[in-house]
Amino acid sequence: LDVDVLGETLAATRPFSVSQNPADGAVSLSSLDLAGSLGSLQADGHLAPTGLAFATDLDLRIPLEIVATLAPTAPLPRRDGLVADCVGAVTVSGTTADPRINGDLAMTLGGDDQLDDLVGAFRFGADPSAGGGVFADLALDLGPARLVTGRVDVPAMFSLDPPGFVPSTVDSYRIALDAGPIDAADLSRFLPPGLDVGGRLTTEAGLAGVDEVAVLTGSFDASDLRLELDDGTWLDMGGALAFGGTTRRPSVTGEWTIEGGVIVLPDVPPVLLPIEGEALLLQTGGVNGTAQRDTTPSVEPLAMDLDMTVTSPGNLWLRGRGLAIELAGELRATQQGTEPAVVGALQAVAGTLKFMGRNFEVERGNVTFYGDMETDPVLDLELATAIEGAVYRIAVTGPALTPDLALGSDPDMSEGDIIASLIFGKPLDQLDEGQENLMKERTAQVLASLGAVELSDRMSSALGADLISYDQGDGDDTSSLMIGKYLSPRALLKYEQLLDRRNAFFVRLDYTLSRALRIETSVGQGTESGVELKWARDY
């Protein structure tokens, strides 16, 4: 006897026998012993109208590619080289019309260092005569730590002759899972690169019903949970959630507290050039001048009931792009069906913003959510900086999507004097002729720079560039316009034109070696060229 499944084999290692009794049709199997690249299997059995007895021992090594080929919809890890090692025994007794099944199975995954100490143990059985249907107990261990235990019960009637399996339409099936307490650090290996977690997790979940709409129950608790990202983001948090509802409309309620942390504002993801074929650095329209249609399939919103409160008592910092602000407050996220809403407020307790070369400190900061269908909070922010005894303020108010921005000062000055003071350190009437002319030319540019983030995003989208910036210069430094395009996630090519010197420009190539090290090369016309190795660290 030879068995071949996609090149993996089992073959008889010794003679075995299969016999049939002509009188009653009973069939017997004796001394079946198979071995090969798929492992080994031994079996003996007897099948008769009056009784059934079958026993098998197995030690199989099954590549998951085989399972995926035979069962394409099975929820399996999609990694090449993964192998399931299965060791256990199965017995069948009773009769063909009333069979009883019992088995034990231990399974490990090989071919991946992250999974080689993940062990699953299963005990399963079936006894329809007792009204119990089929059941399975499971346990999942990661090394010496127990991750999950569970139980599945499916009331059903089934037989081998005639073949049939009919789940009960009266008695409920039940699935119960219990996990924890788990050391969250043990799960880091399963998370995306650059993400680490720590703390203690506990969860339980239940599912029960007689059809496809089942009742959900469960809870999730986290204590001293810490999340860290490679970009410097980290959060210390904890809380408890409760699950309910049904599989058609689940519900989540609970409270979550962020004790402290730093959220680093990400840069706009670069659009990378292809590594083969032609590459277009800048493009002002769609292909062949036509707009590109979004073919992304729409996703129906999940109908659910949500009532969750997120609280930050303080020590939560938002940093990046010249911003460093400490936040505190409480938000309540709710949803009824497919209509989410957020209610609450966040306060800017302290912080600074680097703007136009000046450090502005937060004097007042509130972001209020009123539970509108569109999550568009109302802003009330005021930042200030002092220059030679005068205080200059930036106020941002109104909806976050369409905010109003105003400049103010103490003592009171006109907007022109405020801008002149921020640029030159003195009001309009104290500027010399050259500074006054330059001030007139740049007033519109400075006012536009108050919305620089939105303007840069729009220009970048229109031109197909990843980075556009305008440097107004300081003192004897000339102003410049720079356009950049990422050639790869680490390499940024930039062209910088000096606006006051028409024939002077730079072509720069920046290459990031690590978070702290970067090589900057510069070749220019009418300017100096060179190579720099820069090191930086955020505190």
LUMBA-642596 format. One record per residue (C-alpha): z, x, y; residue in three letters. Coordinates in steps of 0.05 Angstrom, whole numbers, plus 5000, padded with zeros to 4 digits. Layout:
REM residues N
ZXYALA/...
***
This chain:
REM residues 539
500050005000LEU/497950295068ASP/499349995136VAL/495550245198ASP/497149985268VAL/493050315323LEU/493250975286GLY/500750945268GLU/501950875194THR/506650655138LEU/505150795065ALA/508550664998ALA/512451274975THR/513351034903ARG/510950474857PRO/513549774872PHE/512449104839SER/510548394860VAL/510947864805SER/510347114799GLN/513346644747ASN/507946154724PRO/513045634705ALA/516145514774ASP/511745944819GLY/517546404838ALA/515447064870VAL/519447704866SER/518748354905LEU/522148984878SER/523049704903SER/518349684964LEU/519250345000ASP/514750515059LEU/514751135103ALA/510251455155GLY/509351585229SER/512350895244LEU/518751075206GLY/521250765141SER/522550085111LEU/525549855045GLN/525449145018ALA/527148724957ASP/526747974950GLY/526147344909HIS/522846684930LEU/523546064887ALA/523645304898PRO/531045304885THR/533145914925GLY/531246474972LEU/533947184974ALA/530847745014PHE/533748395042ALA/530648955082THR/533149595114ASP/528949915169LEU/528750545210ASP/522550465253LEU/519650865310ARG/514850415347ILE/510750645408PRO/511050105462LEU/503550145470GLU/503049795402ILE/507749235424VAL/503949155490ALA/497349105452THR/499948595402LEU/503948205455ALA/500648325524PRO/505547855560THR/511848175533ALA/516548425590PRO/516449165571LEU/516849805612PRO/509850035629ARG/510550785618ARG/506251225573ASP/509751555515GLY/515651075509LEU/517950955438VAL/522950445411ALA/527350705355ASP/529950115315CYS/535150175259VAL/538149585223GLY/538149085166ALA/535948355156VAL/537747875101THR/534947175086VAL/538246675040SER/538545925027GLY/532045555012THR/525145535044THR/526844855074ALA/533845075096ASP/533645835108PRO/539446255133ARG/538046915169ILE/542747465189ASN/541248145218GLY/543748745257ASP/539449195298LEU/540649805342ALA/535150035389MET/534150635434THR/528250855477LEU/525351545470GLY/520151915510GLY/523751875577ASP/529852295596ASP/532351725641GLN/532651245583LEU/534551665522ASP/541951475526ASP/540550725537LEU/542650375472VAL/541949645454GLY/545649315397ALA/543648625371PHE/546748155320ARG/542647535305PHE/542546965257GLY/540146265241ALA/543345695202ASP/540045025217PRO/544244655165SER/550444765207ALA/546944495269GLY/547545185301GLY/540145355305GLY/539146085322VAL/543746555359PHE/543947275383ALA/549447725409ASP/547448335449LEU/550648945480ALA/547349465524LEU/550650145533ASP/548750725579LEU/551851335546GLY/559251185536PRO/559250625588ALA/558249895569ARG/553349575618LEU/551948865593VAL/554248395538THR/551047725524GLY/550147135479ARG/544146675466VAL/544746005429ASP/538745565415VAL/540144925376PRO/533944795333ALA/531344555266MET/526745025228PHE/524045165159SER/519545645122LEU/516145115079ASP/512944785115PRO/513245295172PRO/516444985234GLY/521245085292PHE/523444495335VAL/528644625391PRO/533644075402SER/532143575458THR/539343345460VAL/543843955452ASP/543244485507SER/541045195496TYR/545645715529ARG/544746415554ILE/550846805579ALA/550947515607LEU/556947925630ASP/556448605663ALA/561749055691GLY/565449335721PRO/559749835726ILE/559650495763ASP/553650385809ALA/552251135808ALA/550151055735ASP/544350615759LEU/541551115809SER/536751395757ARG/533250715753PHE/532350645828LEU/526350885869PRO/526351625889PRO/530451755951GLY/535351185939LEU/542451305913ASP/548250815904VAL/555550865888GLY/561450385879GLY/563549855829ARG/559349255808LEU/561248635768THR/556748055751THR/556247465704GLU/550646965695ALA/549446345655GLY/543445905639LEU/543745235602ALA/539044645592GLY/534644255544VAL/527944365579ASP/524544845628GLU/529244645684VAL/535944975668ALA/542644985704VAL/544645665734LEU/551645935742THR/554146625759GLY/557347115807SER/556347815835PHE/561948245863ASP/561348935894ALA/566949375919SER/566450045956ASP/558850005949LEU/555150575983ARG/547650615992LEU/544151256015GLU/536851396032LEU/533352066040ASP/531751906113ASP/539251946130GLY/540551196125THR/547151016092TRP/551450396087LEU/558550256062ASP/559249526042MET/561949015994GLY/562648275981GLY/561947705932ALA/556347215917LEU/556146585874ALA/549946315841PHE/548445595822GLY/543245055824GLY/537445035775THR/531645485756THR/527245035800ARG/531945075860ARG/537345605855PRO/543145675904SER/546746285931VAL/553246285971THR/557846845991GLY/560347346041GLU/558148066052TRP/561548596096THR/558249236122ILE/564149696135GLU/559950236168GLY/553650636164GLY/547450906198VAL/540650556197ILE/535051036215VAL/529150686248LEU/522950856207PRO/516551126237ASP/510250706232VAL/507250846163PRO/501051276172PRO/494151046149VAL/491851636107LEU/484751906106LEU/481151926038PRO/481352586001ILE/474052505979GLU/467752276014GLY/467052146089GLU/473052036134ALA/472951676201LEU/478351936249LEU/477851356299LEU/474750666294GLN/474650126347THR/472449526305GLY/471249276235GLY/466249586187VAL/459149516217ASN/462349196278GLY/465048596240THR/472248376234ALA/475648476167GLN/478247846133ARG/485147866101ASP/484147706027THR/491547776009THR/493447165967PRO/498546705998SER/505446655965VAL/508945985962GLU/516046035992PRO/521745975942LEU/525545325947ALA/532945485945MET/539645335978ASP/542845936013LEU/549246006052ASP/551146736062MET/555247076116THR/554147806134VAL/559548136177THR/559848816211SER/566548986243PRO/563449596277GLY/561650316260ASN/554550096242LEU/549650526280TRP/542250416293LEU/538851086306ARG/531851346317GLY/526251366370ARG/531251566423GLY/536051006406LEU/543251076382ALA/547150416385ILE/553450176349GLU/553049446325LEU/558348936308ALA/558148196295GLY/557147646244GLU/550847296220LEU/550246686175ARG/543846616135ALA/542345916109THR/536545576075GLN/535344866052GLN/529244826009GLY/523945276041THR/526845276111GLU/531045916126PRO/535245996187ALA/539846526217VAL/545746366262VAL/550546846296GLY/550847436342ALA/550848196341LEU/554048606397GLN/552149306419ALA/559049606423VAL/556750286449ALA/550650726449GLY/545151066487THR/537551016496LEU/533251606518LYS/528151316566PHE/523551666616MET/527252306603GLY/534051996621ARG/539851796576ASN/541751066588PHE/548450816562GLU/549650116537VAL/553749696586GLU/552449016554ARG/548848826491GLY/548248176453ASN/543147926404VAL/544147186389THR/540946786332PHE/540746036343TYR/538045816275GLY/530945666298ASP/525445606245MET/522346246272GLU/527446806271THR/526846986345ASP/533747186371PRO/535547176445VAL/536847856476LEU/541848016531ASP/541848776537LEU/543649226596GLU/543349986597LEU/545050446654ALA/544551166676THR/547351536736ALA/543552016781ILE/546952356840GLU/552051796850GLY/547151216841ALA/547050776779VAL/540350536751TYR/539949956702ARG/534949666653ILE/536148936633ALA/532548616574VAL/533547866567THR/530247266533GLY/526947166465PRO/525847806426ALA/518447646417LEU/517247526491THR/522947886528PRO/523747956603ASP/525148656630LEU/528048816698ALA/530249436736LEU/536449456779GLY/540949956815SER/547550056850ASP/546850136909PRO/541249616910ASP/534249916914MET/527249666910SER/523449736845GLU/519250286876GLY/525450686896ASP/528350596827ILE/522050866793ILE/521551446843ALA/528851626831SER/527951616756LEU/521852066761ILE/523552526819PHE/530952426829GLY/530152136899LYS/527551486931PRO/520551366959LEU/522251527032ASP/524552227011GLN/518252416974LEU/513452917004ASP/506052737011GLU/504153016942GLY/509852666907GLN/508252016943GLU/500952026923ASN/502852196852LEU/507951636854MET/502651126874LYS/498151356817GLU/503651326766ARG/507450696785THR/503250256740ALA/503750756684GLN/511250786689VAL/511850036690LEU/507349996629ALA/511750506594SER/517349996595LEU/513349646540GLY/510850306509ALA/512450116438VAL/508349476439GLU/502749816479LEU/502450406431SER/502249936371ASP/496449546401ARG/492450166421MET/493750486353SER/491149866318SER/485049816362ALA/483050546356LEU/485150656283GLY/489951216304ALA/496951316277ASP/500051586341LEU/498551516415ILE/503051766470SER/502851916544TYR/507152466574ASP/507952386649GLN/510253116658GLY/516353376694ASP/516353826754GLY/510754336747ASP/508654076679ASP/502053706676THR/501253006647SER/497652916581SER/494852396532LEU/495652526458MET/492252186398ILE/494352336327GLY/491952176256LYS/495552316190TYR/491252706141LEU/496752646088SER/504052416089PRO/506053116111ARG/500153336154ALA/498953046224LEU/492753246264LEU/493453146340LYS/488753206399TYR/492153286467GLU/488353266533GLN/491653526596LEU/489953006648LEU/490753446710ASP/486454006679ARG/480053686655ARG/477654286613ASN/484454426581ALA/486254116514PHE/490054256450PHE/488354136377VAL/494954136338ARG/496554096264LEU/503753946245ASP/505954026172TYR/512753776149THR/516054226096LEU/522453816091SER/526753346132ARG/529253946173ALA/523354436173LEU/516454346204ARG/510754816219ILE/506854686283GLU/500255026297THR/496454976363SER/489455186383VAL/487255046454GLY/481955146508GLN/484555366575GLY/491555426544THR/495455876498GLU/495155806422SER/500455956370GLY/504555786309VAL/511855546309GLU/516855416253LEU/521754886277LYS/528554686248TRP/532354066268ALA/538453686244ARG/541253006265ASP/548752906271TYR/
***
